[in-house]
Amino acid sequence: MEESTATPTRPEGETRADGPEANGGRPNGPPQSGAVLFPPLVLAHYRYFAFHAHYGESGGIPSTFAPPEGGSSAATKAAKADARKDYEAALTRFEESAGRITSAYWCVVAPSAVALTEGPQHRVWGFLWKNEPAMRLYRESDWLTNAYPDLSILLHHCDTIALKASAVLRGTAKQIALESAFTEEKFLLAAAEERRRREERAAADAKTDGSRAKPRRNGGGSPPNGRGRSSNDKAVSHARHVLVELEKYYDRAGNRAARIVYFWGMVAGVAVALALAAFFALLVHLSFLEIDVQTTGARGFFVCYAAGALGAVVSVLMRMRRDEGFTLDYEVGRSQSFRLGSFRPFLGAVFGLLIYFALESGLLQIAVPDSNASTDATDVSLYFLAFIAFLAGFSERLAMVVLGKAERTVAATLEMSDDGDAPAKREPAAPSLASELEALSQLQEKGVLDDKQVSGAVEAMMRAASTRD
């Protein structure tokens, strides 16, 4: 209904109220949220609109939308002035709390509305860049939609998507999602107004004809004669389809937003990991162990540390190319996604160092190129270590395979005796009676043993088994 959207958000010719009127006619008190202040604003706007709509007049609202009390024609100038003043005060309080109303739909047949707000922008540290404005969708329509459960359910789904989009999305994606949710709720409220208008028209016709029958208010909201049922069904079907598409868009946008936050978390994690490595190296150097960065061991340590962290970052970036290659719960919040991303380089760095220690300790029997000048292999070992550490950070599965070999080597070492001798050989387990009998059966089938020999062997095995027991 275009008549509902034609009403200006702020009355023309009026300024913002100051003093007690700006607080809803009461002295200034503690600040209240926009969700609390929006219902009084809707009621104040409905009263103001009813007094200034000029029902049935040229350029005004059709008389069919006039309230039972007569609307503007029966209102005095004082009542109109009070309604305008109350609406201005309620609007001021709401905008001071929730931000500027950028889009609004005010219902005509009942005090119901939906509004999209945008909070003020603030600069970070006063000069660097602007914070993103806080956008939120507000709706108050119980006075109109309680009689139509199908529309109420769809409106509730819109509110849920708008709430998630406001908390998860950023930038253009957030604006598109909230604008789409606002448009859908405006469409549903218009459909509810049309149902109410049809019901009231049917009731008026029945009263005129002298009939006592009352219009039915069912889930479809159609009058008793069934007129308008097909249009109502089409409206509900269209709204469901749009909601499904809106939810798909929110899911895609939320996943992409979480990936971006996760990426910046990895960048921050790399920076912190390198800074911590330099700090602890300096601390160890100044405390108890002098570190010479010119030695092969020290250089290999830091090379593996950095290569492992870089491999972890590249692994995630490769998986992010595919929609199904990287999954992240984007509804945990931006801060949580950022923290998860910052931990990933540390995990890769740890795998890189584990591979370095396993190679240097000799647990892994891998021929590492040396740095012998006579073989023209200067610094080849560093390149080899960087390559292995990068693969360890890139692929956790590869790291587990390599470390699994080292684990078996350690287990074999622990089995050695205290005096350094080779591990004691284990006595082979005695074969089971069932396996011996199966072996005798196979020898008998091949003709190696006859029945007498098999019987004697079975008796001997039974006596041996009873002795062991």
N, C-alpha and C positions, 0 to 999 in steps of 0.2 A: 504494500500500500504506500504509494508515493506521498500521500498526505502526511504520513507519520514522520517522514524524513525531512519534510520542508520546514519544520520548526527549528529556529536557530538555537544553538547550544546556550548562548548568552543573549538575553533580550537586548534589542537595539535601543540605543539612547540611554542605557543605564551603565553606571560605573560599578566597580567592585565595592561592596559594602565594607565599611570599616566599623570598628568598635564592637559592641555586643552583638549587633546584627550579623557580623561576619562569623559568629560562633553559633548560628542557629537561633538567635534571639536570647542566648544565655551568656553569662560572663565567660571569659576565656578560661578553659579548663585544660585537662591533659589531652594530648593529641590522640585521635582515634584513627583506626585504619580505614582505608577506602571501602572495604567490604562492609563495615558497619555503617558508613555514611551514605552508601549508595541507595539503600531502600528509602530513607527519608527524602533523598533527592528525587527519586522516581515519583513519590507521592506529591511532592511539592510541584514538580513539573506537570503532572497530570492535572492538578488543580489550576495551575497557571494557564495551561493550554486550553482547558475547558472554558475559561473566562475570556480568552483572547483569540479563539479560533474562528469567530464570526460564522457560526453554523448557518447554512442556507443563504448567506449573503454573497454578493459578487466578489470573487477572489478568496472566499473563505472555504471552510470544510463543508461537504454536503450535510444536509440536516439529518440524514440517516445515522450519522455518527454522533449526534448530540446526546448528552447524558439525559436521564429521566428528569432531572431538576431543571432542565431548560437551558443550561449552559450560559453563554455570554449574554443572551437576551434578558435573562432574569437576574443577572448580577448587577450590583450597584458599583459605582465608581470606587467606593471605599474597599469593597470586596476585591475588585480587580487589582487595586493598588497593593493591598495586603498580600494577595497571591503572588504578584510579581516580586514583591520585597522578600517574601519567604523563599521563593525559588532562587532568587539571586543570592541570598545568604546560604542556602543549602549547597548551591553550586560552588560558591567560594570555598566553603569548608571542604567539600569533596576534592576540588582541584588542588587545594593546599596540601592535602594528605596523599592523594593518589596520582597527581600530575594532571597535565592538560588533556582534556577530552579531544581526541583527534577524529573520532567517528562515533556516531550515536544513532540509535533507532528508538524512537519513543512511540509506544502504542497509543492508539486513539480510543479503543473501546474499553480499555481497562488500564489501571496504573501499572504498566510493565514496560521494561526497556532493556537494552543491551548497549554497552558503551565500551570503546577501546581507548585506553589512556596511555600517555607517554610522559614519563618523568623527566625532570630537568637533567641536562648534561653537565657533568663536572669534569674539570681538567685534573689529570693526575699530577700531583706535585705542583699544580698551578700553572705549568708552562709546557709540559711535554706533549701530551695528547689528551683527547677527550674520552671520557668513559662512555660506554654505550648506554643510551637512555633506557630506563626501565619501562617496558611495555607490559600491559596486563589487560585482560578482558573481564568485564564485570557484567553480570546479568541478574535481574530480579523480575521474574515473570510468574510467580506462583499464583497471583491473583487471576491470571489469564489461563495458564496451561495446566492447572491441577485437574481440570475436567477432562483432559486429553492425555492419557498415559503414554500413548505411542509417541506423541510429540515431546513429552517431558523426558522420555528415555533418550531420544535423539539429542535433545538439548543438553542433557547430562553428559553424553559422550563428547559433545563439542566442548563443554567446560573442561573435561578431563584432558583432552588433547591440547587445549589452549594453556592449561596449567603446566603440562609437561613441556610444551614448546617454550613457554616463558622462562622456565627454569633451566632447560638444557641447551636450547638453540641460541645462536648469536647472529647478529648482522642481518643480512638480507633474508636468510632462511627463516629466522625468527619472525621478521616482519611479514613474510609471505604466509607463514603458518597462522599467525594471529589474525591477519586480514581475512584469510580464507575462513577461519572459524567464526569471525564476526559476520561475514557475509552469509554463512550457513545459518547462524542463529537468527539473523534478521529475516531470512527466508522462512524459517520455521515459525517465528512470531507472527509474520504476515499471514501464514497459513492458519495459525490459531485464531487470529482476528477475523479471518474470513469465515471460519467455522462459527465463531460466536455471532457474527453478523447474520449468518443464515439461520441460526437457531432463534435469534431474537426476531427476525423477520417472520419465521414460521409461527412463532408464538403470537406475534401481532396479528397475523392473518387468521389464526385460529380464534383469537379473541374477537376479531371483527365479525367472523362468521357465526359467532355464538357457540363455538365448540369449546368444550372444557379439556380437550386433549392437549397435552403438553409435549413439546419436542423432546426427543430422546437425546441424551448426551452419552453416546457410546464411544468406543475407542476410535471409530471412524469419524465421529463428529458430524454425521450426515443428518439431515432432517428426516421426519417420518416417511415422506414420500420417496426417499432414496435419491433425490436430486443432489448432485454434487459429490456423490460417493466416488465416482471414477476420478474426478479431479483431486479429491483428497488422497486416494490411493496412489495416484501418480506423484503427488507431492512427497508423500512419505517414502515411496520407492526411490525417487530422485535424491532425497536427502540421505538415505542409507548409502546409495552409491557414492555420493560425494564424500561422505564420512569415511568410507573405506579407502578412497583415493587419498584423502587428507591424512589418514593414519599411515598409509604407505609412504607418503612424502615425508612425514615426521620421522619415520623409522630410518629412511635413507639419509635425511639431513642430520639426524642425531648420530648415526654411525660415522658419517664423514666428519662431523664436528669433533667427535671423540677421537678420531684418528689424528686430527690436527693437534689436539691438545696432547695426545700421547706422544706425537713426534716432538713437540717442543719440550715435553718432559724428558725425552731421550737426549735432546741437545743439552738441556740443563744438566742431566746426569753425566754426560761426557765431560762437560766443563768442571763439574764438582769432582768427578773421579780423577781427572788429571791434576786438579789443584790439591786434592788430598794426597795423591801419590808424591807430588813435589814436597808437600808439607812434611809428611812422615819420613821421606828420604832425608830432608834437612834435619829433622829431629833426631833420627838415628845417627846421622853423620856428626852432629854436635854432641851427642850423648855418650855413646859407647863404641860405635863402630864407624870407622872412616870409610866412606864410599868414594871410590875412584870411578868416575863415569867413563874413563878411558879404557877400563878393563872390559873384556868380552862378557864376563858374567853379569856385571852391572848393566851393560847396554842390552844384553839379551833379556834381562828381567823387565826393564822398562819397555822394551820393544814388544814383548809378549803381552804385557799389561795393556798397552795402548791398542795393539792389534786385536786382542780379544774383545775389547769394548767396541771398536769400530766394526768388527764382524757381527756383533749382536745388533747394532743399529742397521747395518745393511740388510741383515736377515729380515728384520721387521719391515723395512721399506720394500723389499722384494715381495713380501706377502701382502702388503697393502695394495698392490696393484690389482689384485682380484678381490671382488666383493666377498667371496666365500673363504678367501685365504687368511683373513684376519678378523676375528670377532672380539668385540669388547662391549661390556655392559655400559652403555653411555648414560644410563640413568643413575649411576652411582655418584655422579657429580663431576664437575670439571677438575676440582682439586684432587679427587681420588685418581682420576685418569692421568693427571699430570704426575702424581707420585708414582703410579705404576710404571709410567714411561721412564721416569728418572732412575728406577731400580734396574732396568734392563741392561744398560751399559755395565753396571757393577757385576751383574751375573756373567756377562761375556768376559769381563776382565778377570774374574776369578777362574773361569775355565781356561783362559789363556795362561794364567800363572800355574795352574795345575799341570797343564801339558808341559810347560817349561821345567817345572820341578821333576816331573816324571822322566823327561829326557836327560836332564842333567844328572839325576841320581842313577841312571842306568837301568831303571825298572822297565823301560820300553826299549826293546832291542831294535832300534831304528838307526841306520847309519846316517849320522848328521855330517854334512860337509864341513871340513875343518877350514881354518884360515891360514893354512900353510902357504907361505909366499912361493915356495918352490913349485907348487902345483897350480899357481895362479888362481887361487880360490880365496882371495882376500875378502872378508866380510860375507862370504857365502853362507856361513852358519847363521848369521843374523837374519838374512833374507829367508832362510829355511825356517828358522824359529818364528819369524813374523807370519809366514805362510801357514804353518801349522796352528799357531795361536789364533789367527784370523778364522781358519776353518772351525776351530773349537768354539769360538764365540758365535760363528755363523750358524753352525748346526749342533744343537745339543745332543742329537742322536750320535753324531760322529764322536763327540767328546765322551759320551758314555761308553762307546765301543772301545776307544783307546784307554780310558780309565779302567774299564773292565779287565783288559789285559794286564794292566799294572796291578790291579787288585789280586789277580790270580798269582802274579809273581810274588807279591807280598805274602800271600797265604802260604806259598811254597817255602818262602824264607822262614816264616815263623814256625814251620814244622821241623826245622833243623834242630839238632840237639844243642845243649848249652856249650859243649866243647868245640863247636864248629863243624862237627862231622856231618856227613850227608844225612838227610832225613831217613829214618829207619823205614825199611820196606815193610809194608803191611802183608800179613799172611793172607793168601787168597781165601775167600770164604768157601766153606765146604759146599759142594753141590747138593742140591735138594734131592730128596728121594724121588720126587716126581720126574725130575730131569733124568736121573739114572735109569728109571724104568722106561722112559721114552727112548733113551739111547739103546737099551737092550732090545726093545721092540723093533727098532730100525735095523739092528744087526741081525735079528731073527728073520725079518722080511728079506734082507739081502742074501740070506743063506750062510752067513758067517758062523752063526751059532745054531745048534739044534735045540730041540725042546728040552733035552736033559740038561744041557749046559745052561740054558736060560733059567730053568727051575733052580739049579744050584746057585746061580748068581743072585736070584731073587731072595733065596733063603739067607744067603750071606749078607745081603744088604739090609734085610729086616733085623738080623741079629745086631749088626753094627748100629742101626738106628736106635734099637732098644737100649744098647749100651750107652749111647750118647745121651739119651733121655735120662 
